[in-house]
Amino acid sequence: MLSGAIRWKKGRRRARLQRRALLRKIQYWEATRNNRIRAQQNRDAVSLPSPALPIVSPAIPVQPESPASVETLSEKSIKPAFSYEPPKNDYKLKPLNSPLDPNNITLFRFPIIDWGYRWQRPQHICQQFARHGYRVFYFAIETMPIGSAEATFEDIQAVLQIREAEENVWLVQLCSHNSLNAYRDTIHDPLDKQYMKWSIEALRQKFNIGQTASIVDLPFWSMLVFDLEDNKVIYDCMDEHAGFSNTSDELLALEPSLMNRADAIVASSDVLYQKARSLNPSVHLIRNAGEFAHFSMKPSYTPIDIAKVHQPIVGYIGAIADWFDMALVYELAKNNPDWNFVLVGDTYYSDTSNIMKLGNVFILGEKQYHELPAYLHAFDVCIIPFIINSLTLATNPVKVYEYLSAGKPVVATPLPELAPMNEYVSLASGLKEFEAAIARGLQENGEEQARARERRRQFAAENTWEHRYKDFHTIILTALYPKVSVIVVTHNNWIFTERCLNSLLRHTAYPRFEIIVVDNASTDETPARLLQLSYPDIKTILLSENNGFAEGNNIGILNATGDYVVLLNNDTIVSQDWLPRLLRPFKTDPQIAAVGPMSNYVGNDQKLDFFVGDENHGANEVWLNEFYELYDRRIRYTEMLGFFCVAIKKEIFKELGPLDKKFGTGMFEDDDYCLRMRHAGYRLAVAEDAFVYHKGSATFNQWDEKQKNSLFQHNQSFFESKWGRKWEPHKMPQSLFINIADPDTIAEIVAAHSKTAVFASCPEEWNNPQEEWQRKLLQLCNEDTLVIARVGSYLGQPIHGIRKIGPQLYFTNHMELLQKVKFKHIYDFRPFAPGGELIGNELRLLTSV
């Protein structure tokens, strides 16, 4: 799609007429612009203006008509008859990006090994991300203990250890209260988690980090990563952790939860893939690989510690741990004294006493990664002598790709992951088969050896860490950040559209989304202003006639390229973090077809009972942050979603078809489509921790009451005849006391409620920053309590009646409404005057019955 106006009607004559009409509109609006500006200034004198989109006038003059210009009426085909001076903004707007931009995502690696240890999958993948422009932060296995229990954020910020390892890669040692090791320990102490979270927050501030994708290697980290904001989690399951002798049962118990909660799982072997599939729908198989360029080139020197070792050499590079078949190698070396065995790697407490007595076995210990090719190219045959157990059955050995990069013959235990490589690897069970396979490898010569070596090298060249990076990147692109198309249908009211688009650009911190504006033949300045937008991912479709809300959205959906479609009214203002919160429920239940947010204005149970904000800026930021905290991750199912803002899977439209355009200008098309989705077996959900401001009925408010009532009755009748059922009004907001002012009824509701009733008498004003009494009051709110607090105003907004503030929290300033309620507990948070019973804001339990 082009960034500009897209002609919808076919025919050259229609396109020419459209263009002329638009030019006339632009000229008219320029001629009357000053009068409109003065009128608008008078209307807005009592309120602050909304921030304006920077408008850039196209610099290309009108071109002579050509087949191309007839087929597509684009931004470039019209030059406005006036020069527009873009207003100054108090913020910087950032153009959107269709591809996943490295500047928008930072990679966190919560690893299984330290950066400087044996160079394996975690370091390779991180290095590839860094080389492709991503900032990568690689955390240490050991935390840095802070002895004091009184440390502040500033203390953590001052001592946090950060070191740049290479371009775009930083090594970070997180702080904790106690000394923690990712293999041995768990994060139980609240201070440990607090200091670790402060460490990451300090990191975010220092490097201006926004959205993060975390790759987690060990269950230990699961106790931290899910508490991080703006963070997606990939569990890179590369081992069967139960197979390691040093993994505690407590850490193993964390893995199922990690698998279940991760946004995606990557498994390095088929065994691990099958294990993860039962716990997470988003599982991807990405096997290990090798660094072909590093291992394929033969160094010009032989390491000094094997310079005098005679051929033939049978070699091994890697850990010599409890999965290494030491007995097999001992028998091989003892039975074949003419073969020399060179083992490169740490022995990890393995018993090497017998094998070291043999004169043809050389155990050289751990070597630096850059040294390994020199050892590898000195080998005649490479071996992978593993014991078959739960660990090795799930292992896809990195070393096999490194061996094959050098073209070497490889003999290995018959591991499941090596079976598909039997063309390049000789699989052998037991001593006799191993001996025979090694002997065949040593006998390769001439053209046969050259062809075999080239086939191995070719296989290795097709399985590099560059290839695996692309697979990881695709998962981030699709599973973590599926593309979203936001469709905004407009008809006049440019001031609302401008605010809506500004809020989308300011508050959509999401790497992959596009905005499609479909204008339903506006007669005000809207078409001209839309033509002037210069953002590559705002697509504008100008219709020659008003096709109605449903058809306007259908046209937008046809042009959408996202995996999800968000239908958004132009009289909305989205809030910070709105889109990730709106999309989150889709991950919890594959049967969810559509998700809606909470709002201040909507005709069903999505409506909040209490809201702080205004029509120029949307939600008050302080109120919004407290709202997010109170409703964090709460999701519920519903029967109806208002289409002022709704996210729908794109595939649903392919299955069920478009919105019914017979509803015309609007009303009841959302009732109709929600019923269609439910009849198809899908669920509708409300993301209770997502909020979108809605002015409400901006288009219909241009009509008189008679027109609106007529349309409502007509569409209601059509809906009822289509479905053969009577339309029922939508559910009211989910407040126990909505529109209730009778003390007897209120007392009955509280008595019938299953939760423990608690009353708290509080100071008059609920302000920000929160005081101690406010924090203590919030601590009373849990799934087992119903808390009603006497509060006069919330962030300057007066409390009338009994208003729902959070899932278990209500405020009132009218004590007479509660005079007949019997509370289980009564608290007083008010500071008493001198001489009273209480001084300060200490929580006091007055009554407990």
N, C-alpha and C positions, 0 to 999 in steps of 0.2 A: 504494500500500500504506500501511496505517496503521502508526503506531509503537505497537505493542501486540501483543496476542495475537490471532491470526486463526483463527477456528474453521474446521477443515478438513472435518469430517463435516457432512453436510447433515441437516436436520431440527430442529424446534424442541425436541422432547423431549430429543434428544441434547445440544443446547446447554445446556439447563437443567440436566441431570445433570452435564455437564462443569463448569459454574459452581459447583454445590454441592460437587462433589468438590474443586475447587480451594480453595474457602473452608475446607473441612475440613482440607485439607493445610496451609494457612496457619496455621490455629488450632493444629494439632498441632505444627508447627514452632516456633511461638512458645512453646507450653507447654514444649517440651523444649529450647529454645534454650540456656539456661544450661548444661545438662549437655553439650551438644555443644560449646559454646565451651570449656569446661574440658578436655574430651577432646582437642580440636584443639590447645589450647595445650600440653598435655603432649606431643603428637606432634611439634609444631613447636619444642619448646624448644631443640633443637640447631641450628636454622636460622632465618634471618630470614624473616618473613612477606612474601608478595608484596604489592605495592601493590594497594589495593582500589578497585574502581569506586565512584564516588559514587552511591549509590542514593537516589532521591527517591520517597517514598511518594506515590501519587496522593491528591489531596485531595478527590476527588469521591466521595460516599457511594454505596452500592448503589442503583441506580435500579429502579423497578418494571419488570417484564418488558414489553417492547414489541417490535413487529416488527423494529425496527432493532437492538435489543440481542440478539435471537435470531439474526439474520442474521450479525452480527459480534460475537464475544466480544472486546471491546477492553479496553485498559488502563483505560479510564475506567469500565468496567462493574463493577469489583471494587475494594473498599476493604479492604486487609489488616486483620486483626483486631488488629494490633499496630503500634506506632510504632517505626520503625527509625532509629537514630541513625547517619548516615553517618560512617564513620571518616575521620580526617584523612589527607590525602595529602601526600607530599613533592614533588608536582609538580602543575601545573595542567592539567587535561584540557580540551580544546577541542572543542566540538560539531562534528560533521561537516557538510559543506555539499554538497547535491546539485548545485546550479548551480556553475559555475566562479566562485569568489569572488575578486574583485580582491585581497583581502587575502592570498590564498594564492599569487599569481603576481606576479612583478615582470617588467616588460618591459625588455630591453636592446636598444638599436638601435645596430648597427655600420654606420654609414651610408656613403653615396656622396657626400654634401655636408655641410658644416657647417650647424649649426642656423640661424645668422644669414645664410646665403647665400640664393640665390633659393628662394622658398617652393615646395616641390614635394612629391611623394608621401611621402617619408620623414617630413617634419615634419607633414604633414596626418594621416597615420595615427597617429603618436605622440600628436599633440594629441587625437585622438579617443579613444584609449585612456585618456589622462589625464582627459579629461572624464567618462569612464565609471568613474572610481575607481581605475584602475591607476596604480601608481608607474612612471614611465618614466625611464630613464637613457640619455641620448643622448651617444655618445662623439665626440670630435673626430677629424678626419681626420689631424691632426698629433699625434704623441706628444711628451711633454716629456722630453728626454734628461737622464739622470743620469750625469754624467761619471765617477763612481767605479765601479770594478768590485767594490768591497767594500761596497756599500750593503746594508743589512739591511731586513727587512720594516718595522721601525719607522721607518727613514729614508723609505721609500716612503710609508708611512702619513702621515708628517708633512708631506710636500710635495705630496701628491695634490691636484689642482685640481678643486673641485666648486662649481658655481654653480647656483642655482635660477633657471630661465628663466621659468617660470610655474607655476601650481598643479599639483603632481604631476609636473613635468618638471624634471630636473636635468641639467646639462651637465657632462661629465666629460672631462678630458684625462688619458689614461693615461700612466704613466711607462714609459720604456724606457732601455736603456743608450745606444744610439745614437739619433739623430734619425730618425724613421720617418715616411713619408708614405704613406697608403693607396693612392695612385695609382702612385707611383714604386717603392716598395720591397717587399721581402719580409722575413719574420721568420726570419732564419737564425741569428743570434747567440743562443745559449741564454740569455744574460743579458737580451736584449731580451724574450724570452718570459717569463722568470722575473719581471722587474720589472712586466711587464704583468699577469701573473697575480696578483702581490702587490697591484697597484693594485686589481684587482677584488675580491680578498679583503678589502682594507681597506674598500672600498665596502660589501661584504656586512656586515662587522662594524659599521660606522658606522650603517647603516640597517636592521640586523637582517633581511637579505634571505635568504629560503629558496629555494624553487623559482623558476627564471627561464626565460622564453621569450625567445630571442634572434632578432631579425630581422636578417639579414645582407644587405648590399647589394653588397659587393665581395668577390672571391675573396681579397684580402689578409687579411681577417679569419678565413678558414678555418683558418689556421695557429694560431689562438688559441682560437676558440670551442669546438672539440671537446675541449679539455683542461679545460674548466670543469665543476665538479661540479653536479649537480642542475640541468642546463641542457638545454633543448630548442632545436633550431635550425630556423628557417625561412629558406630562401634566397629573398629577394624579387628575382627575376630581372626587372629592368625595362628592361634594355638589352642589345643585342648588343655586348659590350665590345670585340670585335675591330674594330668600326667606329670606335672612338675612336683618333685618331692618337697620343694620349699614353699608351696602355695598353701595358705591356711584354709581351713574349712569355712571360716568367717568370710574370707574374700570370695571363695567359690559361691557362697550363698548369695552374693550380690549380683552375680552374672545374669540370672534370669530377669531381674528387674531392669538391668542395663539393656538387655536385648529387647525387652518389652517397651521401654520408654524411648529408645533411640529413634531419631527421625529416619535413620537408615542403618542397615548392617551390611558390612562388607566381609565376606568370608574368603579365606585364602585357599580353601580346599572344599571338595564336594562333601566330605563328612561334616565339616563345620557349617556348610551351607544348609544341609538337610536338618541339622540340629536347630539352626536359627529360624527356619521357616515356620515352625510351629508357634513362635513367639512374636513374630513381626512380619507384616505383609510386605515390607520393603527390604528385601534381602538380595544382595548382588554378589556374584562369584567373580572375584578378581584374584587370580593366582599370583604367585611371586614371579620374579623376573631377574635379569642380570644386567649389569652395566657393560654392554658389549664392547664399547670403545675402550674401556679400561682393561678388559681381560683378553681381547682378541689380539692385541699387538704384543709381540714377543720382545721383552726388554733386551738390551745389548749386554747384560751382565748376568752372572749367576751368583746368587747369595753366597757369602763366604762360608756359612755354616753347612752348606751342602755341596760346596765346590769339589770336595774330595769323595763325595758319595758316588759310587759307580752305577752305571746303568745295568739293568733296567730299574727304574724307580716306580714304585706303586705309591701314589700319594693321596693324602686326605687333607682338606682344609675345613676347619670348623670346630665347634665345641666337642670336646671329648668328655661327655657327661654320662649319666646313668642310662641313656638310650643308645650309647655307642657300644657295639658288640666287641668288647675287648677280647673275649675268649676266641671269637672267630678270627680276629686279626692275629692273635698269638699263634693259633694253629696254622694259619696261612704262612706266617713268617718262619715258623719252626719247620714246616714241611718243604719250604722253598728257600733254602739258604742263599741261592743265587739272586733272589729278588731282594732289593732294598725297599724298606717301607719308611716313608717320611710322613709324619703326622704333625700338622701345623694347627695349634690351637690350645686353649687352656684345658687342663685335665679335670677341673672341678671335683676335687677329692676322689677321683677315680683311682682304683688300685692298679698302679703301673709296675709294681715290683717284679712280677714275673716277666712281663714283656720287655722290660728294660735290661734283662739279663741276656737277651738275644742280641747278637752283634749286628744284625741287619735291620734293626728298628731304631729310628731316630725321632724322638719326640722333641720338637723345637719350641713349644710354647706359643703364646699369642704373638702375632705380628701385626704391624700397622697395615691399614687397608692398601696404601700405595705400594707396599712391598709384595703383596700377594701374587700379582701376575708373574713376577720373576720365579717364584716357587712353582706356580702352576705350570709354566712352560718348561720347567725342568722335569716334570713328571712324564712318564710314558703311558701310564694308565691311572685313572682316577677312580676312587672307590667311595661308596656311601654304605658302610656296614652298620645298619641300624637294627636294633632289636625291634621286633614287632610288638607294639603295645598301643594303648589308647592314644598316647601322644603322637607316635610316629604314623599311626593309621590316619591321623588328621593333618599330617605334615606335607607341605609342598616345598621341598628343599630349595633354598636359594642357590646353594652350591652347584646344583645340577646345571643351572643356566650359566653359571660362571665357568664350569668345566667345559661345557659345550661351546662357549664363546671362543675358547682356545682350540677347539676342534678335537679335543682329547677323547679317546675311548673311555666309557664310563661303565663301571660294574656296580650294581646296587642291589640291596635287599628289595624284594618285590612289594614296594609300597603302593597303595591304590593310586596315589597321585602320579606315580611314574609309569603306570600301565599304558596311558595314552602315548608315552614317549618311547615305546619299545623299539621303534625304528632307529632311535638314536642312543638308547641306553640298554645295556644287557642286564636283565633281571635274573638274579641267582638266589636260590635257597640252599643254605647249608654250605659246608666246607667244599665238597667236591664240585658243585656247580660254580662256586666262586672261583676256585682254582682254574677250572676249565675256561671260564669267561675271561679271566685275567690273561691266561695264556693266549687266547685268541686275539685279545687286544694287543698283546706284545708282538704278535706275528704279522700285524698289518704292515704292508710295505707297498712301494711302487704306486701304480695308478689306483689300485683298490683303496689304499690308505688316503690318497689325495681326494678321491671322490667321497669317501666316508667322512673325512674331515670337513669338506666343504658343505655336505648336507647338515652336519652338526652345527657348523658356524651359521648357516642360513637359518636354521631353526632358532638359534640364540638371537640372531639379528632381528627376528620377528617377535621376540618376547623380551623387550627391554623395559626399563623403568619409565622411559618416555611413553611407551604404549600404555603402561599401567596408569600413569598420570592422566592420560586422556580418558581412561575408564573412570577414574575417581572424579575427574572434572565433570564428566557427563552426569554422574550421580548427583553432584552438587547442583548441576544445572537443572535436572529434572525432578529428583526426589526431594531435595532440600528447598529449592527455590523454583517450583514450577511457574511458568510464565502466566501472568494475569492480565487480562484485557478489561479495562474499566470503561464502561460505555455510559456516556452522559448525553441524554436527549434534551434538546433545548427548544424553547419556543418563546421568544422575547425574553425580557428580564435579564439583560446582559449583566447587570450589577450582581445578580446572584450567581450567574455562570462564572463570572470573573473571580468571585470569592471561592467558589467551589474548586476551580482549576488551580488557584493559588494554594489552597489548602492541600490539594493533591501533590503539588510539586514540593511543598514545604514539609509535609508530614508523612510521605510515603517512602520510608527508608527501606525499600525493597529492591533487590538488584534487577529484577526482570519484570517490568510491566509496561504496558502501553495504554494510552488514553485515546478513545475514539469518541469524538463529539459528532452527534447527528443532529443537525438543525432542521426542525420541522417548519420550514418556510417562515422564519421570523420576519416581522415587518419593522423591527427597530434596528439598532446598530449592530446587533449580534452577528449577522453574516460578514459584515465588513471587518469587525474586530477579529473574528475567527480566521479570516483570510490573512490577517497580519501576524498571526502567531508563527514563531520561527523555531519551534521545538521539533526535532526529527521524529519523536515518538508521540506527538499529538497529531492524530489523523482527523481531518475534518471532512464531513460529508454534508453537503448542502442539498436539501430536498426542495423541489419547486412547489410542493404543496404540503399542507399539514396532514401527514398520514396517521397521526395519533401516536400515543405512547407505545402501544404494543408493536406496531409496525416499525416505528422508529428504532426501537431496540432490536427488532429482528434484523434490520438492515445493518446495525452495528455488529450483531452477532455473526452475520455472514462474513464480515470483514475482520473479525477478531482472529488473532493467531495464538491466543493464550490457551493454556490447559484449563484455566478457570475464567469465568466471565463474571464481572461484578456490574450489576445494573445499579446506577447511582443517579438519583435526581439532581438536577442542577441547583436546587435550593438547599443543598447540604454543605456542611463544612466538616471534613474529616479531621480526626485527631491523631496525635503522635501515636505510632505503633498500631494503628487501626487495622492495617491489612494483615500482618502476621497473626494477630489475635482472631481476625475473622476467618482465616484459613485453618487455624489450629484444629477445630473439631473434625475436619475431614480426615485427619490422621488417626482419630480415635475410633472411627466406625466407617467401614467401607460402604455401608448402606446409606450414609448421609449424602443426599443429593444437593442440598442447599442450606446455607447458613446466613443468618441475619444478626446484626448487632443490636444493642440496646440504644434507645434514643429518647430525647426529650419530647418528641412529637411523632406519634404513630398510633394508629387506631386499634392496637391489639396488645397482647401481653408483653411486647417488647418495650412498652413505654415505662420509663422510670417514674417513680412517685415523687422524686425530688432531684433537682438539677440546678447547677450554678453555672451561668455563662450568659452569652448574649449573641444576637444575630450577626454581629460584625466579626467576632472572633471565635464563635463556637464555644466549646467547653472552657471553663476556667481551669487553668493548668493545675492549680493546687487541688481543686476539687477532683480533677481527672486522675491525678496521682493517687489520691485517697480512694477513689472509686476503683481503680485498678487493683489496689491492695486488698480492698474488701471483697471483690468478686474474682480474685485471681484464679484463672483456669476453670471457672465454673461453666458448665455446659448443660443445657437441658433440651429435651425434645419438645416440639410444639406441633400444632395442626396447621398453623398459618403464619406466613412471613410477609411483612410489608415490603413491597418492591421499591421503596424509597432508597434502599440499599440492601442488596442481596447478592451473595456469591453463589454461583451455580457451576457445577462441573460442566465443561463444554460438551462432553460426551452425552449428557442428558438431553441437550437440544437435538443431537443426531438421532437419539432413540425416540424421543417424544414429539419432536417437531417444534416449530416456533410458537411464540405467544399468539393467542388468537386475536387477529386484527379486527375481528367483527365487533370488539368492544370499543372501537373507534378512538375518540380523543383520549379516553381513559376511564378508570374505575372498573373494578372487578376482574381485570385481567390477572392480577396477582392471586385472588381467590381461586380463579379457574386453574392457573398453572400449578399452584400448590396442591390442589385436589388431583390434578393429573399425575404429579410426582408421587403422591401417596398411594393412588390407585395402582401405580406401577410397582409398588413394593418398596419405595424409597422412604427415607426419613428426612424430616426437617429439623434443624437444630438452631438454637439461639446461643451465640457466644456471649455469655453474660458479662465477660470482662472486656468486651469491645464496645466502643461508643462512637456514634456518628451524629452530629448535630443536624437537625432537620427543621427548617422554618415551617414547612408544611403548606400544601395547597397553593404554592406560588403561582402556578399556571391558572388554576381554577379561580383564584381570587381576582383574576382579571374579568371574570364573568359576574353577572348579577345572580341573585339567589334563585330566581326562577329558572335560569338556564342550568345551574348546577343541579337543582332538584330534578329537573326533567331528565338530565343525563343519568343521574343516579337511579331513578325509577326505571328508565329504559334498560340500562345495563343489568340491573337487578333482575328484571323480568327475563332478559335474554339468558342470564346465568341460570335461573331456575328452570327455564324450559330446556336448556341444554343438558342439565344434569338430572332433571326430573325430581328435584328436591327443593324444599324451601330454604332460602338463604338465612343463616343465623348470624346475628351480630358477633363480632370477634370477642375473645376473652379480654377481660379488663386487666390492668397492670397487677402484677403479683404482690399486692400489699394486703395484709390482713384487715386493714382498717380503711380501705379506700371508700370515700364518700360516706363514712359512718361517723356520727357525732352523738350517738346515744350512749351514755355511760353503762346502761344495763347490757346493751348488745356488745359493747367493748369488753365488759367483764365476762360475758358468756364465751366470747371468742378466745380470750386468754385462758379461761378455765378449761376449755375443750382442747387447747393446743397441747401437743405431746411434749413440748420442751419446758424446761424449768423457767418460770417467770421471774425476772430480775428487774428491779427498779433502781435507778441511780439519779440522785439529785446533783446537778452540776452547775458550775458557774454559767453566767448568762451567755457568754460568747464562745463559740467554737472557732478558734483562730488558727493561724499558721505562723511560725512553726509550732508543732504540737507541744503542749506542755505535758508534764508528768501525769496529770490527772487524765488527760486525753488518751495517752498510751495505756494507762491502767484500765480505763474503760473499755478500750478495744480488746484488751486481753480477756475481758469477761465474755466476749462474743465467741461462741464456738457452736458446733453442731448440736449441742445439748441444751442451749440456753435461748431464751427469748428476752432480749434486753430492751427496755424502754427507758430513755433518759430524758430528764427535763432540761432542755437547752433552748435558749431564747432565739438564737440566730446561728446560722452555719455559714461561715465566711462572708458575713454581712447580709446574708439572705434570711429574712424572718421565717420562723417556723409557724405554720398554721395547721391546726388539727394535729393528727398523729401521722408523721411522714416517715416512710421507709428510707433509711440511709444506706443500709447494707443488708446482706442476707438474713442476719439475726439481730439487726440494730434498727430501732425506731427512735425518733426525736419528737418531743411535744413541748409546747409552751403553755398548755391549757390543762392544769392539774384537775379541773373539774371533770374532765373526760375520764380520769383514772380513779375517781373517788370510790368506785365499787369493785375495783380489781383487787384480788388477793394475791400478793406477790410472795414468792418463796423467800427471796432475799431482798433487802433494801440497803443501798449504800449511799453515802454522802461524800461528795468530792468538793464541796464548797469550802473556801477558806473562811473560818469564823472570825468575827471581829474580836479585838482584845477583850478578855474576860469571858469569852465563850468557851465551849467545850473543846474546840479544836482550832489549832492555828496551822495554816499552810494547806497544802493539797494532798495530805495523806489520805489514802483510801480508808474508810471507816465502815464497818459492817454494823448498821443500826439494828436491824431486825433479821432474824432467821427463824422461820417457823416450819 
